[in-house]
Amino acid sequence: MRRTGNSKAAAAERIVISARREDDSGNGRDTGGGAVVERRTKTRAKTAKPPLFKVILLNDDYTPMEFVVEVLKAVFHKPHAEATRIMLHVHQNGMGVAGVYTFEIAETKVRSVEELARQAQYPLKCVMEKE
C-alpha cells in the first residue's frame, strides 16, 4: 500500500535516484557504480519592495496655519495633535514631511493638497522627493 501525503516539505524536496552506467565508449569502464541522491528544492522569487517617496509641504507667508492643519487631517489622515506638530515644523523650518508613500500614492496626495489649496485660493505648495 502506498501513502500519499500532501506535505509541502515532501513536495519541495524530491529525491532523484539514478544508477550510474558504463560509459558509452564501449571500453567497459564503470563510471562509479551505485546510486546518486540529489535534493531538488523549489526556489521562490522574492519581490522587491517599491521605492518610497516623501511628500513635503512647503511654507509660504499667505496660507493660514489652520488651513494647513485641516489639509494634513483630511489628506494625510493625521490626528489633530500630529497635524499641528507637522504644521509648526513646516512654519519654522520652511518645509516638512507630511508622509512617506509609494510613488502613485504620493503623487495623488500632492495633487490633492494642491487642488484643495487652489480651491481655497491659497498658494500652498507640496512636492514629492525620493526617500
C-alpha positions, -999 to 999 in steps of 0.1 A, spaced: 0 0 0 13 34 -10 10 65 12 1 98 -5 10 127 17 3 163 8 32 177 29 47 208 14 81 197 26 78 164 8 67 181 -24 96 206 -21 123 180 -17 123 153 -43 149 127 -42 161 116 -76 179 83 -77 197 72 -108 220 44 -113 253 51 -130 260 31 -161 291 22 -180 302 50 -203 292 48 -240 328 44 -253 325 6 -251 356 0 -230 337 -14 -201 348 13 -176 324 18 -148 318 55 -140 313 49 -103 286 24 -98 259 30 -72 231 54 -67 233 92 -68 210 110 -44 203 146 -52 179 170 -34 160 195 -55 142 223 -39 118 248 -53 132 284 -53 109 312 -45 115 346 -61 114 375 -36 96 405 -49 114 438 -44 98 465 -23 88 495 -42 107 527 -37 92 552 -13 87 590 -17 84 617 9 55 641 5 68 675 16 48 706 24 65 740 17 60 770 38 46 803 24 36 836 40 0 835 30 -16 802 38 -32 802 73 -19 777 98 -54 764 104 -58 755 67 -26 735 67 -37 716 98 -70 708 81 -52 696 49 -30 673 70 -60 659 87 -81 655 55 -55 643 30 -29 626 52 -53 613 79 -32 628 107 -47 633 142 -51 669 152 -21 669 175 3 654 149 -11 677 122 -4 707 144 31 695 151 39 690 114 24 724 106 46 741 132 76 723 118 68 735 83 63 770 96 96 771 115 118 752 90 104 762 57 94 726 48 83 694 65 74 658 57 37 650 57 41 613 50 61 586 31 43 566 4 48 547 -28 50 567 -60 14 566 -70 0 573 -36 25 602 -31 16 617 -64 -21 615 -56 -16 632 -22 5 660 -38 -23 666 -63 -50 666 -36 -31 691 -15 -26 715 -44 -62 711 -55 -75 720 -21 -52 749 -19 -62 762 -53 -99 759 -44 -93 779 -12 -72 803 -32 -40 797 -11 -5 793 -26 3 762 -5 28 740 -24 35 703 -19 63 683 -36 75 647 -35 110 635 -32 125 600 -33 135 588 1 
